[in-house]
Amino acid sequence: NLYNSYLNCIEELKDKCDYVLVSYAFDYGENNKVCIILNGMNRTINNILTKKQILEFKIKYTKFNIEFITMLKIGLKITKNIPKIIYSYVLAEKKQKQYNKNKENYQKHLVDKPNKKILIMSHFYIVESDIINETINILKDKEIIPLLSSNLNQKIAYDYSKYYNEETGNKYIKEMIGAYYYYQHIVSGVIYMSNKQCKIDSILKNTSLFKNNIPFLEMDINNQDRNALENFIKKLK
């Protein structure tokens, strides 16, 4: 599954890399929490890698662990050249913004096409990985355009998530719900790529979000059922 693949990747890297970047994300503010299940896995990583190898990318805004502070700490572990660290951070931020802009513009281009469209919802690290390539390719073979929840501008997603009248303080859920409301009149159906080990799955299932007339399919990322997908496609208008 996803987590075994993650740990296997760490095992492969430990003798090949001087450093391994390990992410510890907790929150982006009081009402902007994130899924922390990977943080538990990172305790396992501490038993695989040496302390010297680990570069901790720790994000916890409620404790003032913001990106710049975290990257500064990482940089100081590699070099004592502070101006170089700051320059590298600014350059990386610029590249990240351009990457986000490119994927947002590409999805806008897809929206304008006349083909049927499906919204694929999940964590950004799932929808932007090759884990769901098989499902994506099946949709494309049927000339159906997949729209990814993580490709919507984050500010727009947050704004649209406010249409949802049930309280949620989770960053990823806000992004997915916002994408749903933004694209609901554009898509013919919604596929939620489920990670059974994440609490977000149960939170979403207990919401009223999907209790409407838009065809909805939940797929396990570790067992993407082609027959279920084919039957779902037949139901699309």
Salt bridges, closest charged atoms under 4 A:
GLU11 OE1 - LYS14 NZ 3.23
GLU30 OE2 - LYS33 NZ 3.88
GLU128 OE2 - LYS103 NZ 2.53
ASP159 OD2 - LYS155 NZ 3.25
ASP159 OD1 - LYS162 NZ 3.72
GLU175 OE2 - LYS171 NZ 2.65
GLU218 OE2 - LYS196 NZ 3.28
GLU218 OE2 - LYS205 NZ 3.33
GLU230 OE1 - LYS142 NZ 3.24
GLU230 OE2 - ARG226 NE 3.47
